[in-house]
Amino acid sequence: MARKNKLEKTGKTGIKKLLMADGTYNFIAILSHNGTRYGEKNLTKLFGTSTITQAVERLAIIKVELSKGIDVFSIKSDKIDYLVTEYLNSRKKDYRKNSTATYNKHIKPIIPNYAIAKP
């Protein structure tokens, strides 16, 4: 789907801003680090940045974490399906069997594998 508004320059390297339908701006990082292109990442949606200063600071933190080998954009433990599976694996066999069947039949189709929001 095409984007309605174009990215606007902010004067900071790697940070652009995008005008949203409600009149607010989201800060977008155009990121390439250590030979890997991560593309456009919406720092406002992912990390809650609301100012250009916060976006620049967050981008610096992201680059440090990527250098350490931490993949900040896909953390498995933040997925609902992963957490449910971990919880059910810690329960007794009968409970796990019934609950897994119920989860797979009734809950999983309604709630896809969404990421859980970080505080």
Biopython code that builds the backbone (N, CA, C, O; Angstrom):
import numpy as np
from Bio.PDB.StructureBuilder import StructureBuilder

atoms = [
    (1, "MET", "N", (0.842, -1.174, 0.000)),
    (1, "MET", "CA", (0.000, 0.000, 0.000)),
    (1, "MET", "C", (0.887, 1.236, 0.000)),
    (1, "MET", "O", (1.876, 1.296, 0.730)),
    (2, "ALA", "N", (0.544, 2.193, -0.795)),
    (2, "ALA", "CA", (1.334, 3.411, -0.921)),
    (2, "ALA", "C", (1.117, 4.324, 0.283)),
    (2, "ALA", "O", (0.049, 4.338, 0.894)),
    (3, "ARG", "N", (2.135, 5.064, 0.593)),
    (3, "ARG", "CA", (2.084, 5.995, 1.705)),
    (3, "ARG", "C", (1.463, 7.297, 1.220)),
    (3, "ARG", "O", (1.818, 7.797, 0.152)),
    (4, "LYS", "N", (0.541, 7.846, 1.998)),
    (4, "LYS", "CA", (-0.136, 9.084, 1.595)),
    (4, "LYS", "C", (0.813, 10.276, 1.669)),
    (4, "LYS", "O", (0.899, 11.067, 0.730)),
    (5, "ASN", "N", (1.515, 10.400, 2.773)),
    (5, "ASN", "CA", (2.442, 11.517, 2.969)),
    (5, "ASN", "C", (3.875, 11.041, 2.787)),
    (5, "ASN", "O", (4.206, 9.902, 3.117)),
    (6, "LYS", "N", (4.715, 11.910, 2.264)),
    (6, "LYS", "CA", (6.117, 11.582, 2.065)),
    (6, "LYS", "C", (6.915, 11.885, 3.322)),
    (6, "LYS", "O", (6.508, 12.692, 4.158)),
    (7, "LEU", "N", (8.067, 11.216, 3.441)),
    (7, "LEU", "CA", (8.965, 11.487, 4.556)),
    (7, "LEU", "C", (9.567, 12.872, 4.397)),
    (7, "LEU", "O", (9.936, 13.278, 3.294)),
    (8, "GLU", "N", (9.665, 13.595, 5.508)),
    (8, "GLU", "CA", (10.238, 14.936, 5.507)),
    (8, "GLU", "C", (11.586, 14.901, 6.209)),
    (8, "GLU", "O", (11.780, 14.129, 7.148)),
    (9, "LYS", "N", (12.516, 15.732, 5.758)),
    (9, "LYS", "CA", (13.833, 15.823, 6.383)),
    (9, "LYS", "C", (13.718, 16.475, 7.757)),
    (9, "LYS", "O", (12.853, 17.319, 7.994)),
    (10, "THR", "N", (14.624, 16.056, 8.668)),
    (10, "THR", "CA", (14.648, 16.636, 10.007)),
    (10, "THR", "C", (15.941, 17.378, 10.297)),
    (10, "THR", "O", (16.027, 18.104, 11.287)),
    (11, "GLY", "N", (16.935, 17.210, 9.461)),
    (11, "GLY", "CA", (18.232, 17.818, 9.719)),
    (11, "GLY", "C", (19.146, 16.897, 10.513)),
    (11, "GLY", "O", (20.304, 17.241, 10.750)),
    (12, "LYS", "N", (18.661, 15.755, 10.922)),
    (12, "LYS", "CA", (19.459, 14.768, 11.659)),
    (12, "LYS", "C", (19.702, 13.577, 10.746)),
    (12, "LYS", "O", (18.800, 13.153, 10.023)),
    (13, "THR", "N", (20.898, 13.041, 10.776)),
    (13, "THR", "CA", (21.264, 11.926, 9.911)),
    (13, "THR", "C", (20.486, 10.673, 10.298)),
    (13, "THR", "O", (20.496, 10.253, 11.455)),
    (14, "GLY", "N", (19.811, 10.081, 9.312)),
    (14, "GLY", "CA", (19.111, 8.823, 9.526)),
    (14, "GLY", "C", (17.723, 8.949, 10.110)),
    (14, "GLY", "O", (17.049, 7.935, 10.294)),
    (15, "ILE", "N", (17.265, 10.159, 10.412)),
    (15, "ILE", "CA", (15.945, 10.364, 11.005)),
    (15, "ILE", "C", (15.108, 11.224, 10.070)),
    (15, "ILE", "O", (15.535, 12.294, 9.637)),
    (16, "LYS", "N", (13.914, 10.740, 9.767)),
    (16, "LYS", "CA", (12.936, 11.493, 8.975)),
    (16, "LYS", "C", (11.654, 11.571, 9.788)),
    (16, "LYS", "O", (11.476, 10.835, 10.759)),
    (17, "LYS", "N", (10.757, 12.473, 9.381)),
    (17, "LYS", "CA", (9.473, 12.536, 10.068)),
    (17, "LYS", "C", (8.352, 12.336, 9.060)),
    (17, "LYS", "O", (8.478, 12.678, 7.884)),
    (18, "LEU", "N", (7.252, 11.772, 9.549)),
    (18, "LEU", "CA", (6.114, 11.437, 8.703)),
    (18, "LEU", "C", (4.859, 12.027, 9.326)),
    (18, "LEU", "O", (4.547, 11.748, 10.484)),
    (19, "LEU", "N", (4.142, 12.839, 8.566)),
    (19, "LEU", "CA", (2.897, 13.437, 9.034)),
    (19, "LEU", "C", (1.801, 12.384, 8.994)),
    (19, "LEU", "O", (1.544, 11.792, 7.947)),
    (20, "MET", "N", (1.157, 12.150, 10.128)),
    (20, "MET", "CA", (0.102, 11.147, 10.222)),
    (20, "MET", "C", (-1.258, 11.796, 9.964)),
    (20, "MET", "O", (-1.359, 13.021, 9.908)),
    (21, "ALA", "N", (-2.292, 10.988, 9.807)),
    (21, "ALA", "CA", (-3.637, 11.476, 9.501)),
    (21, "ALA", "C", (-4.200, 12.341, 10.632)),
    (21, "ALA", "O", (-4.997, 13.245, 10.377)),
    (22, "ASP", "N", (-3.797, 12.075, 11.871)),
    (22, "ASP", "CA", (-4.312, 12.851, 13.001)),
    (22, "ASP", "C", (-3.541, 14.151, 13.239)),
    (22, "ASP", "O", (-3.830, 14.869, 14.197)),
    (23, "GLY", "N", (-2.568, 14.462, 12.386)),
    (23, "GLY", "CA", (-1.819, 15.705, 12.491)),
    (23, "GLY", "C", (-0.534, 15.606, 13.292)),
    (23, "GLY", "O", (0.207, 16.586, 13.375)),
    (24, "THR", "N", (-0.252, 14.471, 13.875)),
    (24, "THR", "CA", (0.984, 14.297, 14.636)),
    (24, "THR", "C", (2.089, 13.785, 13.712)),
    (24, "THR", "O", (1.826, 13.345, 12.593)),
    (25, "TYR", "N", (3.308, 13.848, 14.194)),
    (25, "TYR", "CA", (4.451, 13.349, 13.435)),
    (25, "TYR", "C", (4.987, 12.074, 14.061)),
    (25, "TYR", "O", (5.101, 11.981, 15.284)),
    (26, "ASN", "N", (5.313, 11.106, 13.244)),
    (26, "ASN", "CA", (6.041, 9.919, 13.657)),
    (26, "ASN", "C", (7.459, 10.046, 13.141)),
    (26, "ASN", "O", (7.681, 10.547, 12.039)),
    (27, "PHE", "N", (8.419, 9.593, 13.933)),
    (27, "PHE", "CA", (9.818, 9.674, 13.548)),
    (27, "PHE", "C", (10.271, 8.326, 13.008)),
    (27, "PHE", "O", (10.112, 7.293, 13.658)),
    (28, "ILE", "N", (10.836, 8.357, 11.809)),
    (28, "ILE", "CA", (11.237, 7.165, 11.088)),
    (28, "ILE", "C", (12.757, 7.125, 10.994)),
    (28, "ILE", "O", (13.387, 8.106, 10.598)),
    (29, "ALA", "N", (13.345, 5.984, 11.362)),
    (29, "ALA", "CA", (14.791, 5.795, 11.210)),
    (29, "ALA", "C", (15.031, 5.004, 9.942)),
    (29, "ALA", "O", (14.425, 3.952, 9.733)),
    (30, "ILE", "N", (15.906, 5.504, 9.103)),
    (30, "ILE", "CA", (16.337, 4.778, 7.914)),
    (30, "ILE", "C", (17.689, 4.197, 8.283)),
    (30, "ILE", "O", (18.692, 4.910, 8.337)),
    (31, "LEU", "N", (17.707, 2.904, 8.535)),
    (31, "LEU", "CA", (18.821, 2.295, 9.238)),
    (31, "LEU", "C", (19.548, 1.250, 8.404)),
    (31, "LEU", "O", (18.939, 0.358, 7.812)),
    (32, "SER", "N", (20.852, 1.387, 8.379)),
    (32, "SER", "CA", (21.749, 0.393, 7.816)),
    (32, "SER", "C", (22.937, 0.345, 8.759)),
    (32, "SER", "O", (23.565, 1.370, 9.022)),
    (33, "HIS", "N", (23.252, -0.850, 9.272)),
    (33, "HIS", "CA", (24.315, -0.944, 10.272)),
    (33, "HIS", "C", (25.122, -2.220, 10.043)),
    (33, "HIS", "O", (24.557, -3.303, 9.897)),
    (34, "ASN", "N", (26.425, -2.085, 10.015)),
    (34, "ASN", "CA", (27.354, -3.205, 9.825)),
    (34, "ASN", "C", (27.009, -4.045, 8.598)),
    (34, "ASN", "O", (27.068, -5.274, 8.647)),
    (35, "GLY", "N", (26.656, -3.394, 7.519)),
    (35, "GLY", "CA", (26.387, -4.097, 6.272)),
    (35, "GLY", "C", (24.997, -4.689, 6.149)),
    (35, "GLY", "O", (24.697, -5.327, 5.140)),
    (36, "THR", "N", (24.142, -4.501, 7.139)),
    (36, "THR", "CA", (22.776, -5.017, 7.087)),
    (36, "THR", "C", (21.814, -3.845, 6.980)),
    (36, "THR", "O", (21.882, -2.904, 7.770)),
    (37, "ARG", "N", (20.924, -3.903, 6.008)),
    (37, "ARG", "CA", (19.929, -2.846, 5.841)),
    (37, "ARG", "C", (18.660, -3.266, 6.563)),
    (37, "ARG", "O", (18.077, -4.306, 6.257)),
    (38, "TYR", "N", (18.234, -2.452, 7.525)),
    (38, "TYR", "CA", (17.037, -2.728, 8.303)),
    (38, "TYR", "C", (15.822, -1.988, 7.751)),
    (38, "TYR", "O", (14.695, -2.233, 8.181)),
    (39, "GLY", "N", (16.047, -1.090, 6.807)),
    (39, "GLY", "CA", (14.938, -0.366, 6.194)),
    (39, "GLY", "C", (14.411, 0.741, 7.089)),
    (39, "GLY", "O", (15.105, 1.225, 7.982)),
    (40, "GLU", "N", (13.178, 1.128, 6.833)),
    (40, "GLU", "CA", (12.547, 2.193, 7.609)),
    (40, "GLU", "C", (11.894, 1.591, 8.852)),
    (40, "GLU", "O", (11.066, 0.685, 8.752)),
    (41, "LYS", "N", (12.268, 2.095, 10.001)),
    (41, "LYS", "CA", (11.685, 1.644, 11.257)),
    (41, "LYS", "C", (11.011, 2.831, 11.926)),
    (41, "LYS", "O", (11.641, 3.869, 12.131)),
    (42, "ASN", "N", (9.747, 2.688, 12.264)),
    (42, "ASN", "CA", (8.977, 3.742, 12.899)),
    (42, "ASN", "C", (9.313, 3.762, 14.391)),
    (42, "ASN", "O", (8.799, 2.948, 15.158)),
    (43, "LEU", "N", (10.166, 4.685, 14.795)),
    (43, "LEU", "CA", (10.607, 4.768, 16.186)),
    (43, "LEU", "C", (9.480, 5.198, 17.119)),
    (43, "LEU", "O", (9.487, 4.848, 18.299)),
    (44, "THR", "N", (8.521, 5.946, 16.608)),
    (44, "THR", "CA", (7.404, 6.379, 17.435)),
    (44, "THR", "C", (6.529, 5.189, 17.808)),
    (44, "THR", "O", (6.130, 5.060, 18.965)),
    (45, "LYS", "N", (6.231, 4.332, 16.864)),
    (45, "LYS", "CA", (5.402, 3.162, 17.156)),
    (45, "LYS", "C", (6.157, 2.099, 17.930)),
    (45, "LYS", "O", (5.600, 1.490, 18.843)),
    (46, "LEU", "N", (7.417, 1.864, 17.580)),
    (46, "LEU", "CA", (8.185, 0.806, 18.224)),
    (46, "LEU", "C", (8.662, 1.167, 19.625)),
    (46, "LEU", "O", (8.639, 0.327, 20.525)),
    (47, "PHE", "N", (9.095, 2.419, 19.813)),
    (47, "PHE", "CA", (9.739, 2.785, 21.072)),
    (47, "PHE", "C", (9.115, 3.988, 21.764)),
    (47, "PHE", "O", (9.573, 4.379, 22.838)),
    (48, "GLY", "N", (8.085, 4.584, 21.180)),
    (48, "GLY", "CA", (7.388, 5.692, 21.829)),
    (48, "GLY", "C", (8.103, 7.028, 21.772)),
    (48, "GLY", "O", (7.851, 7.887, 22.617)),
    (49, "THR", "N", (8.977, 7.233, 20.815)),
    (49, "THR", "CA", (9.666, 8.520, 20.714)),
    (49, "THR", "C", (8.692, 9.594, 20.241)),
    (49, "THR", "O", (7.929, 9.384, 19.298)),
    (50, "SER", "N", (8.726, 10.738, 20.902)),
    (50, "SER", "CA", (7.787, 11.805, 20.548)),
    (50, "SER", "C", (8.494, 13.087, 20.117)),
    (50, "SER", "O", (7.842, 14.026, 19.660)),
    (51, "THR", "N", (9.818, 13.137, 20.255)),
    (51, "THR", "CA", (10.570, 14.311, 19.827)),
    (51, "THR", "C", (11.765, 13.865, 18.994)),
    (51, "THR", "O", (12.159, 12.699, 19.020)),
    (52, "ILE", "N", (12.328, 14.802, 18.263)),
    (52, "ILE", "CA", (13.481, 14.495, 17.425)),
    (52, "ILE", "C", (14.681, 14.099, 18.282)),
    (52, "ILE", "O", (15.470, 13.243, 17.884)),
    (53, "THR", "N", (14.824, 14.712, 19.448)),
    (53, "THR", "CA", (15.934, 14.388, 20.351)),
    (53, "THR", "C", (15.824, 12.943, 20.838)),
    (53, "THR", "O", (16.819, 12.218, 20.868)),
    (54, "GLN", "N", (14.619, 12.525, 21.219)),
    (54, "GLN", "CA", (14.410, 11.146, 21.657)),
    (54, "GLN", "C", (14.697, 10.168, 20.528)),
    (54, "GLN", "O", (15.264, 9.099, 20.758)),
    (55, "ALA", "N", (14.308, 10.531, 19.303)),
    (55, "ALA", "CA", (14.541, 9.662, 18.147)),
    (55, "ALA", "C", (16.037, 9.487, 17.891)),
    (55, "ALA", "O", (16.488, 8.377, 17.606)),
    (56, "VAL", "N", (16.803, 10.557, 17.989)),
    (56, "VAL", "CA", (18.256, 10.481, 17.777)),
    (56, "VAL", "C", (18.904, 9.630, 18.866)),
    (56, "VAL", "O", (19.773, 8.809, 18.575)),
    (57, "GLU", "N", (18.488, 9.822, 20.117)),
    (57, "GLU", "CA", (19.038, 9.034, 21.222)),
    (57, "GLU", "C", (18.689, 7.559, 21.065)),
    (57, "GLU", "O", (19.539, 6.697, 21.289)),
    (58, "ARG", "N", (17.456, 7.258, 20.684)),
    (58, "ARG", "CA", (17.024, 5.878, 20.509)),
    (58, "ARG", "C", (17.790, 5.211, 19.368)),
    (58, "ARG", "O", (18.163, 4.043, 19.474)),
    (59, "LEU", "N", (18.026, 5.941, 18.284)),
    (59, "LEU", "CA", (18.783, 5.399, 17.155)),
    (59, "LEU", "C", (20.202, 5.047, 17.588)),
    (59, "LEU", "O", (20.738, 4.024, 17.162)),
    (60, "ALA", "N", (20.814, 5.873, 18.421)),
    (60, "ALA", "CA", (22.159, 5.584, 18.930)),
    (60, "ALA", "C", (22.151, 4.317, 19.790)),
    (60, "ALA", "O", (23.064, 3.496, 19.697)),
    (61, "ILE", "N", (21.119, 4.159, 20.628)),
    (61, "ILE", "CA", (21.000, 2.966, 21.474)),
    (61, "ILE", "C", (20.807, 1.723, 20.606)),
    (61, "ILE", "O", (21.399, 0.677, 20.869)),
    (62, "ILE", "N", (19.976, 1.845, 19.571)),
    (62, "ILE", "CA", (19.721, 0.722, 18.665)),
    (62, "ILE", "C", (21.016, 0.278, 17.998)),
    (62, "ILE", "O", (21.278, -0.920, 17.895)),
    (63, "LYS", "N", (21.824, 1.225, 17.545)),
    (63, "LYS", "CA", (23.084, 0.879, 16.881)),
    (63, "LYS", "C", (24.043, 0.180, 17.834)),
    (63, "LYS", "O", (24.737, -0.755, 17.432)),
    (64, "VAL", "N", (24.095, 0.617, 19.092)),
    (64, "VAL", "CA", (24.960, -0.038, 20.080)),
    (64, "VAL", "C", (24.488, -1.467, 20.322)),
    (64, "VAL", "O", (25.304, -2.387, 20.382)),
    (65, "GLU", "N", (23.168, -1.662, 20.461)),
    (65, "GLU", "CA", (22.638, -3.002, 20.703)),
    (65, "GLU", "C", (22.857, -3.918, 19.504)),
    (65, "GLU", "O", (23.149, -5.102, 19.673)),
    (66, "LEU", "N", (22.717, -3.379, 18.299)),
    (66, "LEU", "CA", (22.977, -4.186, 17.106)),
    (66, "LEU", "C", (24.444, -4.588, 17.029)),
    (66, "LEU", "O", (24.759, -5.690, 16.580)),
    (67, "SER", "N", (25.344, -3.707, 17.461)),
    (67, "SER", "CA", (26.774, -4.028, 17.475)),
    (67, "SER", "C", (27.081, -5.156, 18.457)),
    (67, "SER", "O", (28.007, -5.938, 18.240)),
    (68, "LYS", "N", (26.304, -5.239, 19.535)),
    (68, "LYS", "CA", (26.474, -6.299, 20.534)),
    (68, "LYS", "C", (25.837, -7.609, 20.099)),
    (68, "LYS", "O", (26.017, -8.632, 20.759)),
    (69, "GLY", "N", (25.091, -7.591, 18.991)),
    (69, "GLY", "CA", (24.444, -8.811, 18.501)),
    (69, "GLY", "C", (23.007, -8.965, 18.962)),
    (69, "GLY", "O", (22.400, -10.011, 18.734)),
    (70, "ILE", "N", (22.451, -7.952, 19.604)),
    (70, "ILE", "CA", (21.066, -8.005, 20.060)),
    (70, "ILE", "C", (20.176, -7.527, 18.924)),
    (70, "ILE", "O", (20.354, -6.420, 18.417)),
    (71, "ASP", "N", (19.214, -8.361, 18.521)),
    (71, "ASP", "CA", (18.288, -7.975, 17.464)),
    (71, "ASP", "C", (17.102, -7.276, 18.121)),
    (71, "ASP", "O", (16.195, -7.934, 18.632)),
    (72, "VAL", "N", (17.108, -5.954, 18.107)),
    (72, "VAL", "CA", (16.102, -5.170, 18.821)),
    (72, "VAL", "C", (14.752, -5.147, 18.115)),
    (72, "VAL", "O", (13.765, -4.704, 18.702)),
    (73, "PHE", "N", (14.684, -5.610, 16.879)),
    (73, "PHE", "CA", (13.444, -5.524, 16.125)),
    (73, "PHE", "C", (12.637, -6.811, 16.132)),
    (73, "PHE", "O", (11.472, -6.783, 15.736)),
    (74, "SER", "N", (13.185, -7.926, 16.556)),
    (74, "SER", "CA", (12.413, -9.168, 16.603)),
    (74, "SER", "C", (12.803, -9.966, 17.833)),
    (74, "SER", "O", (13.713, -10.793, 17.784)),
    (75, "ILE", "N", (12.123, -9.718, 18.919)),
    (75, "ILE", "CA", (12.378, -10.431, 20.162)),
    (75, "ILE", "C", (11.272, -11.469, 20.332)),
    (75, "ILE", "O", (10.103, -11.112, 20.478)),
    (76, "LYS", "N", (11.635, -12.749, 20.313)),
    (76, "LYS", "CA", (10.661, -13.827, 20.364)),
    (76, "LYS", "C", (9.790, -13.787, 21.619)),
    (76, "LYS", "O", (8.588, -14.042, 21.536)),
    (77, "SER", "N", (10.358, -13.478, 22.758)),
    (77, "SER", "CA", (9.624, -13.572, 24.008)),
    (77, "SER", "C", (8.501, -12.546, 24.114)),
    (77, "SER", "O", (7.687, -12.630, 25.034)),
    (78, "ASP", "N", (8.434, -11.594, 23.212)),
    (78, "ASP", "CA", (7.376, -10.600, 23.264)),
    (78, "ASP", "C", (6.136, -11.016, 22.476)),
    (78, "ASP", "O", (5.185, -10.241, 22.380)),
    (79, "LYS", "N", (6.128, -12.215, 21.915)),
    (79, "LYS", "CA", (4.993, -12.674, 21.136)),
    (79, "LYS", "C", (4.025, -13.432, 22.041)),
    (79, "LYS", "O", (4.442, -14.196, 22.911)),
    (80, "ILE", "N", (2.736, -13.212, 21.824)),
    (80, "ILE", "CA", (1.705, -13.851, 22.639)),
    (80, "ILE", "C", (1.801, -15.369, 22.533)),
    (80, "ILE", "O", (1.734, -16.069, 23.544)),
    (81, "ASP", "N", (1.956, -15.877, 21.322)),
    (81, "ASP", "CA", (2.007, -17.325, 21.113)),
    (81, "ASP", "C", (3.170, -17.954, 21.884)),
    (81, "ASP", "O", (3.025, -19.028, 22.466)),
    (82, "TYR", "N", (4.312, -17.288, 21.885)),
    (82, "TYR", "CA", (5.480, -17.796, 22.595)),
    (82, "TYR", "C", (5.216, -17.835, 24.104)),
    (82, "TYR", "O", (5.554, -18.816, 24.766)),
    (83, "LEU", "N", (4.618, -16.780, 24.644)),
    (83, "LEU", "CA", (4.357, -16.730, 26.078)),
    (83, "LEU", "C", (3.326, -17.770, 26.509)),
    (83, "LEU", "O", (3.472, -18.381, 27.568)),
    (84, "VAL", "N", (2.295, -17.976, 25.708)),
    (84, "VAL", "CA", (1.287, -18.997, 26.028)),
    (84, "VAL", "C", (1.929, -20.374, 26.017)),
    (84, "VAL", "O", (1.679, -21.186, 26.908)),
    (85, "THR", "N", (2.748, -20.640, 25.019)),
    (85, "THR", "CA", (3.429, -21.934, 24.936)),
    (85, "THR", "C", (4.333, -22.159, 26.137)),
    (85, "THR", "O", (4.346, -23.248, 26.711)),
    (86, "GLU", "N", (5.084, -21.140, 26.517)),
    (86, "GLU", "CA", (5.952, -21.258, 27.694)),
    (86, "GLU", "C", (5.146, -21.517, 28.966)),
    (86, "GLU", "O", (5.540, -22.337, 29.795)),
    (87, "TYR", "N", (4.027, -20.825, 29.120)),
    (87, "TYR", "CA", (3.184, -21.018, 30.296)),
    (87, "TYR", "C", (2.624, -22.437, 30.340)),
    (87, "TYR", "O", (2.677, -23.099, 31.376)),
    (88, "LEU", "N", (2.087, -22.899, 29.210)),
    (88, "LEU", "CA", (1.479, -24.231, 29.186)),
    (88, "LEU", "C", (2.510, -25.334, 29.386)),
    (88, "LEU", "O", (2.183, -26.383, 29.941)),
    (89, "ASN", "N", (3.734, -25.121, 28.952)),
    (89, "ASN", "CA", (4.787, -26.115, 29.170)),
    (89, "ASN", "C", (5.165, -26.255, 30.638)),
    (89, "ASN", "O", (5.762, -27.258, 31.029)),
    (90, "SER", "N", (4.827, -25.269, 31.446)),
    (90, "SER", "CA", (5.157, -25.333, 32.873)),
    (90, "SER", "C", (4.027, -25.969, 33.699)),
    (90, "SER", "O", (4.146, -26.074, 34.920)),
    (91, "ARG", "N", (2.947, -26.389, 33.054)),
    (91, "ARG", "CA", (1.798, -26.974, 33.735)),
    (91, "ARG", "C", (1.796, -28.500, 33.619)),
    (91, "ARG", "O", (2.593, -29.083, 32.883)),
    (92, "LYS", "N", (0.878, -29.135, 34.367)),
    (92, "LYS", "CA", (0.748, -30.592, 34.330)),
    (92, "LYS", "C", (0.257, -31.045, 32.960)),
    (92, "LYS", "O", (-0.334, -30.271, 32.207)),
    (93, "LYS", "N", (0.515, -32.326, 32.651)),
    (93, "LYS", "CA", (0.245, -32.866, 31.317)),
    (93, "LYS", "C", (-1.230, -32.772, 30.920)),
    (93, "LYS", "O", (-1.533, -32.361, 29.799)),
    (94, "ASP", "N", (-2.158, -33.144, 31.816)),
    (94, "ASP", "CA", (-3.585, -33.095, 31.481)),
    (94, "ASP", "C", (-4.052, -31.666, 31.241)),
    (94, "ASP", "O", (-4.768, -31.393, 30.278)),
    (95, "TYR", "N", (-3.647, -30.767, 32.109)),
    (95, "TYR", "CA", (-4.023, -29.356, 31.956)),
    (95, "TYR", "C", (-3.449, -28.792, 30.653)),
    (95, "TYR", "O", (-4.129, -28.071, 29.923)),
    (96, "ARG", "N", (-2.198, -29.129, 30.377)),
    (96, "ARG", "CA", (-1.526, -28.638, 29.177)),
    (96, "ARG", "C", (-2.229, -29.130, 27.914)),
    (96, "ARG", "O", (-2.407, -28.368, 26.964)),
    (97, "LYS", "N", (-2.626, -30.398, 27.902)),
    (97, "LYS", "CA", (-3.273, -30.981, 26.732)),
    (97, "LYS", "C", (-4.609, -30.289, 26.445)),
    (97, "LYS", "O", (-4.863, -29.892, 25.308)),
    (98, "ASN", "N", (-5.449, -30.145, 27.445)),
    (98, "ASN", "CA", (-6.758, -29.511, 27.268)),
    (98, "ASN", "C", (-6.625, -28.023, 26.930)),
    (98, "ASN", "O", (-7.320, -27.516, 26.049)),
    (99, "SER", "N", (-5.748, -27.346, 27.622)),
    (99, "SER", "CA", (-5.591, -25.906, 27.414)),
    (99, "SER", "C", (-4.970, -25.592, 26.057)),
    (99, "SER", "O", (-5.339, -24.604, 25.422)),
    (100, "THR", "N", (-4.038, -26.418, 25.610)),
    (100, "THR", "CA", (-3.432, -26.211, 24.299)),
    (100, "THR", "C", (-4.470, -26.376, 23.200)),
    (100, "THR", "O", (-4.511, -25.595, 22.250)),
    (101, "ALA", "N", (-5.302, -27.390, 23.335)),
    (101, "ALA", "CA", (-6.356, -27.610, 22.341)),
    (101, "ALA", "C", (-7.334, -26.437, 22.333)),
    (101, "ALA", "O", (-7.732, -25.975, 21.264)),
    (102, "THR", "N", (-7.722, -25.957, 23.496)),
    (102, "THR", "CA", (-8.638, -24.819, 23.594)),
    (102, "THR", "C", (-8.005, -23.560, 23.016)),
    (102, "THR", "O", (-8.654, -22.820, 22.276)),
    (103, "TYR", "N", (-6.758, -23.318, 23.344)),
    (103, "TYR", "CA", (-6.048, -22.149, 22.829)),
    (103, "TYR", "C", (-5.954, -22.190, 21.303)),
    (103, "TYR", "O", (-6.249, -21.201, 20.632)),
    (104, "ASN", "N", (-5.549, -23.317, 20.767)),
    (104, "ASN", "CA", (-5.395, -23.446, 19.309)),
    (104, "ASN", "C", (-6.722, -23.322, 18.567)),
    (104, "ASN", "O", (-6.768, -22.781, 17.462)),
    (105, "LYS", "N", (-7.801, -23.820, 19.169)),
    (105, "LYS", "CA", (-9.093, -23.811, 18.482)),
    (105, "LYS", "C", (-9.827, -22.478, 18.609)),
    (105, "LYS", "O", (-10.411, -21.998, 17.638)),
    (106, "HIS", "N", (-9.802, -21.880, 19.799)),
    (106, "HIS", "CA", (-10.654, -20.718, 20.057)),
    (106, "HIS", "C", (-9.917, -19.379, 20.129)),
    (106, "HIS", "O", (-10.446, -18.367, 19.669)),
    (107, "ILE", "N", (-8.743, -19.354, 20.681)),
    (107, "ILE", "CA", (-8.061, -18.081, 20.939)),
    (107, "ILE", "C", (-7.100, -17.697, 19.815)),
    (107, "ILE", "O", (-7.115, -16.557, 19.352)),
    (108, "LYS", "N", (-6.281, -18.624, 19.383)),
    (108, "LYS", "CA", (-5.256, -18.321, 18.380)),
    (108, "LYS", "C", (-5.819, -17.770, 17.068)),
    (108, "LYS", "O", (-5.223, -16.849, 16.508)),
    (109, "PRO", "N", (-6.958, -18.296, 16.542)),
    (109, "PRO", "CA", (-7.495, -17.717, 15.304)),
    (109, "PRO", "C", (-7.992, -16.282, 15.468)),
    (109, "PRO", "O", (-7.965, -15.505, 14.513)),
    (110, "ILE", "N", (-8.445, -15.926, 16.672)),
    (110, "ILE", "CA", (-8.974, -14.585, 16.921)),
    (110, "ILE", "C", (-7.849, -13.596, 17.175)),
    (110, "ILE", "O", (-7.870, -12.474, 16.668)),
    (111, "ILE", "N", (-6.879, -14.011, 17.953)),
    (111, "ILE", "CA", (-5.745, -13.148, 18.291)),
    (111, "ILE", "C", (-4.511, -13.718, 17.603)),
    (111, "ILE", "O", (-3.901, -14.658, 18.111)),
    (112, "PRO", "N", (-4.137, -13.162, 16.457)),
    (112, "PRO", "CA", (-2.919, -13.653, 15.794)),
    (112, "PRO", "C", (-1.692, -13.427, 16.668)),
    (112, "PRO", "O", (-1.806, -12.942, 17.794)),
    (113, "ASN", "N", (-0.566, -13.767, 16.167)),
    (113, "ASN", "CA", (0.672, -13.694, 16.938)),
    (113, "ASN", "C", (1.167, -12.256, 17.063)),
    (113, "ASN", "O", (2.205, -11.895, 16.508)),
    (114, "TYR", "N", (0.419, -11.447, 17.794)),
    (114, "TYR", "CA", (0.778, -10.049, 17.996)),
    (114, "TYR", "C", (1.936, -9.919, 18.970)),
    (114, "TYR", "O", (2.151, -10.773, 19.829)),
    (115, "ALA", "N", (2.675, -8.829, 18.814)),
    (115, "ALA", "CA", (3.727, -8.497, 19.767)),
    (115, "ALA", "C", (3.072, -7.796, 20.956)),
    (115, "ALA", "O", (2.121, -7.032, 20.791)),
    (116, "ILE", "N", (3.579, -8.058, 22.125)),
    (116, "ILE", "CA", (3.063, -7.425, 23.331)),
    (116, "ILE", "C", (3.761, -6.088, 23.494)),
    (116, "ILE", "O", (4.983, -6.003, 23.364)),
    (117, "ALA", "N", (2.996, -5.046, 23.779)),
    (117, "ALA", "CA", (3.556, -3.682, 23.909)),
    (117, "ALA", "C", (4.482, -3.625, 25.117)),
    (117, "ALA", "O", (4.187, -4.172, 26.179)),
    (118, "LYS", "N", (5.596, -2.956, 24.926)),
    (118, "LYS", "CA", (6.553, -2.768, 26.020)),
    (118, "LYS", "C", (6.174, -1.504, 26.788)),
    (118, "LYS", "O", (5.751, -0.513, 26.192)),
    (119, "PRO", "N", (6.328, -1.541, 28.111)),
    (119, "PRO", "CA", (5.986, -0.339, 28.901)),
    (119, "PRO", "C", (6.959, 0.782, 28.684)),
    (119, "PRO", "O", (6.809, 1.852, 29.274)),
]
sb = StructureBuilder()
sb.init_structure("model")
sb.init_model(0)
sb.init_chain("A")
sb.init_seg("    ")
for serial, (resi, resn, name, xyz) in enumerate(atoms, 1):
    if name == "N":
        sb.init_residue(resn, " ", resi, " ")
    sb.init_atom(name, np.array(xyz, "f"), 0.0, 1.0, " ", f" {name:<3s}", serial, name[0])
structure = sb.get_structure()
